[in-house]
Amino acid sequence: MVGGGPAGLTAAFYLALFGHEVTVFEAHSEAGGMLRFALPEYRLPKAVLAKEIELIRRLGVNFLFNQNVGADIHLNDLDAQFDAVFLSIGTWKEAWVYLPGTELKGVMPALPFLEGVAKNEPVALGRRVAIIGGGNAAIDSARTALRKGATVTVIYRRERKDMPAIREEVEAAEQEGAHFVFLASPHRIMGENGSVKAIEMVKTRLGEFDGSGRRRPISTEEIQSFKCDTVILAVGEAVDRDFCKASGLSIKESGTLEYDRYTLETSRDKFYAGGDLISGASNVSNAMGYGKKAARNIDQRLMGEARAQEFLPQFEYDQTPPAQVSESRRHHPHPLPAKERVKSFQEAELALTCEEALEEASRCLRCDIRENGIPVSHAKEK
Ligand SMILES: Cc1cc2nc3c(=O)[nH]c(=O)nc-3n(C[C@H](O)[C@H](O)[C@H](O)COP(=O)(O)OP(=O)(O)OC[C@H]3O[C@@H](n4cnc5c(N)ncnc54)[C@H](O)[C@@H]3O)c2cc1C
């Protein structure tokens, strides 16, 4: 495996279960990928993640940390040493906004900021922070900066409903005190003595729909500015094209890696790929799905037969609704009050109580069983 994020960890887990010897080469000093170095502690406690990774290690998976493949060890070496290689290096190349002023002290990309906080390193954050972007990295940066005592303004060029960030996260950030400026995009960052002093934004209006299904923001003549001393750029994460090119791997026009959608094989024999590297910045379950699929395909190639089903539990659903349907309502996790949770990095949403978990587990979720097109299930939503 190259990369120990959710895709690489999942592939390692299944391949170890199938009886293979597995080595994970990881550029960081720990496994977990974005879950370890980008998602903040208040959303995903690192002790929980460490326990999950320990289970994978105990299956016999060998982790080699601080191994930057392409720099510390080359793909040709992996080719010579291993029967198959799964590439899952994610999207750690941060997009950059080319504006006057980005060279000033106080301008930083979101990932190094989140990573610095996740590693407990000192981060040079001012008191007034402007965040450019509308994705999860922008909102995680906003909520992290709030917890560091800053006042935070998120600037997004479209409308709230167009934000790619998880809706509940945006709401939580707002409850915790983040300000939002919609329909505005950065124009210029102004400085004094080499450090950020203010940001100028140009108002946007929405034009025609673009390929993403959202209306394209168009700059107007209207300029606004406000004082700030830190600007965090959270405008997207991309695949490291240089790594792919230097490794002799073909890249699609969209910037992600070329691969066979059925087998996950890349343009290079023996090399498979998955996770954000092939989908572009996506989500954890997607990355894990690729890891599992890659493990199945690699096993089949190495063993010459499709064996994975033997090892994985088979689920068979019949068309009989449960005799007794639970009338329990859906339970939700319990968020700490905004004023309290913003004071620390303690987990912001507490899990269900034991009783709630039992009720939740006994709810009928068989909405797929229908009679005359109507779900047979009686479980109440909300
Ligand atoms: C701020 C932020 C918040 C997010 N929030 C959510 C969320 O709430 N829910 C959700 O489902 N998804 C979320 N995501 C997306 C999710 O984290 C990713 O989709 C997922 O982690 C992708 O998994 P991956 O294994 O493909 O890549 P990654 O998690 O990026 O792991 C790649 C691994 O490869 C390593 N690596 C990179 N280059 C090399 C190299 N040359 N040699 C060796 N190792 C290398 C990296 O160090 C890393 O450990 C978020 C992402 C970000 C950035």
PDBQT file of the ligand as one rigid body, heavy atoms in Angstrom, charges set to zero:
ROOT
HETATM    1  C1  LIG A 401     -10.687  19.136   6.205  1.00  0.00    +0.000 C 
HETATM    2  C2  LIG A 401     -11.358  17.905   5.662  1.00  0.00    +0.000 A 
HETATM    3  C3  LIG A 401     -12.535  17.461   6.264  1.00  0.00    +0.000 A 
HETATM    4  C4  LIG A 401     -13.171  16.322   5.791  1.00  0.00    +0.000 A 
HETATM    5  N1  LIG A 401     -14.332  15.912   6.394  1.00  0.00    +0.000 NA
HETATM    6  C5  LIG A 401     -14.922  14.771   5.980  1.00  0.00    +0.000 A 
HETATM    7  C6  LIG A 401     -16.091  14.264   6.637  1.00  0.00    +0.000 A 
HETATM    8  O1  LIG A 401     -16.617  14.875   7.570  1.00  0.00    +0.000 OA
HETATM    9  N2  LIG A 401     -16.636  13.104   6.196  1.00  0.00    +0.000 N 
HETATM   10  C7  LIG A 401     -16.093  12.396   5.147  1.00  0.00    +0.000 A 
HETATM   11  O2  LIG A 401     -16.596  11.325   4.806  1.00  0.00    +0.000 OA
HETATM   12  N3  LIG A 401     -14.983  12.856   4.502  1.00  0.00    +0.000 NA
HETATM   13  C8  LIG A 401     -14.392  14.019   4.899  1.00  0.00    +0.000 A 
HETATM   14  N4  LIG A 401     -13.272  14.473   4.249  1.00  0.00    +0.000 N 
HETATM   15  C9  LIG A 401     -12.759  13.725   3.094  1.00  0.00    +0.000 C 
HETATM   16  C10 LIG A 401     -11.973  12.471   3.539  1.00  0.00    +0.000 C 
HETATM   17  O3  LIG A 401     -11.093  12.796   4.575  1.00  0.00    +0.000 OA
HETATM   18  C11 LIG A 401     -11.231  11.893   2.348  1.00  0.00    +0.000 C 
HETATM   19  O4  LIG A 401     -12.160  11.666   1.294  1.00  0.00    +0.000 OA
HETATM   20  C12 LIG A 401     -10.542  10.574   2.690  1.00  0.00    +0.000 C 
HETATM   21  O5  LIG A 401      -9.657  10.748   3.772  1.00  0.00    +0.000 OA
HETATM   22  C13 LIG A 401      -9.786  10.022   1.478  1.00  0.00    +0.000 C 
HETATM   23  O6  LIG A 401      -9.112   8.861   1.846  1.00  0.00    +0.000 OA
HETATM   24  P1  LIG A 401      -7.808   8.381   1.048  1.00  0.00    +0.000 P 
HETATM   25  O7  LIG A 401      -7.310   7.179   1.760  1.00  0.00    +0.000 OA
HETATM   26  O8  LIG A 401      -8.108   8.294  -0.393  1.00  0.00    +0.000 OA
HETATM   27  O9  LIG A 401      -6.762   9.586   1.190  1.00  0.00    +0.000 OA
HETATM   28  P2  LIG A 401      -6.135  10.316   2.471  1.00  0.00    +0.000 P 
HETATM   29  O10 LIG A 401      -7.002  10.257   3.655  1.00  0.00    +0.000 OA
HETATM   30  O11 LIG A 401      -5.725  11.638   1.975  1.00  0.00    +0.000 OA
HETATM   31  O12 LIG A 401      -4.844   9.448   2.780  1.00  0.00    +0.000 OA
HETATM   32  C14 LIG A 401      -3.750   9.451   1.899  1.00  0.00    +0.000 C 
HETATM   33  C15 LIG A 401      -2.518   9.026   2.665  1.00  0.00    +0.000 C 
HETATM   34  O13 LIG A 401      -1.425   8.905   1.762  1.00  0.00    +0.000 OA
HETATM   35  C16 LIG A 401      -0.282   9.480   2.333  1.00  0.00    +0.000 C 
HETATM   36  N5  LIG A 401       0.611   9.889   1.246  1.00  0.00    +0.000 N 
HETATM   37  C17 LIG A 401       0.451  10.916   0.382  1.00  0.00    +0.000 A 
HETATM   38  N6  LIG A 401       1.466  10.949  -0.491  1.00  0.00    +0.000 NA
HETATM   39  C18 LIG A 401       2.277   9.913  -0.177  1.00  0.00    +0.000 A 
HETATM   40  C19 LIG A 401       3.479   9.405  -0.722  1.00  0.00    +0.000 A 
HETATM   41  N7  LIG A 401       4.072   9.974  -1.790  1.00  0.00    +0.000 N 
HETATM   42  N8  LIG A 401       4.071   8.330  -0.134  1.00  0.00    +0.000 NA
HETATM   43  C20 LIG A 401       3.489   7.724   0.943  1.00  0.00    +0.000 A 
HETATM   44  N9  LIG A 401       2.328   8.174   1.485  1.00  0.00    +0.000 NA
HETATM   45  C21 LIG A 401       1.737   9.231   0.924  1.00  0.00    +0.000 A 
HETATM   46  C22 LIG A 401      -0.814  10.650   3.150  1.00  0.00    +0.000 C 
HETATM   47  O14 LIG A 401       0.100  11.037   4.146  1.00  0.00    +0.000 OA
HETATM   48  C23 LIG A 401      -2.095  10.052   3.724  1.00  0.00    +0.000 C 
HETATM   49  O15 LIG A 401      -1.851   9.392   4.939  1.00  0.00    +0.000 OA
HETATM   50  C24 LIG A 401     -12.618  15.615   4.692  1.00  0.00    +0.000 A 
HETATM   51  C25 LIG A 401     -11.440  16.062   4.092  1.00  0.00    +0.000 A 
HETATM   52  C26 LIG A 401     -10.813  17.199   4.564  1.00  0.00    +0.000 A 
HETATM   53  C27 LIG A 401      -9.548  17.671   3.910  1.00  0.00    +0.000 C 
ENDROOT
TORSDOF 0
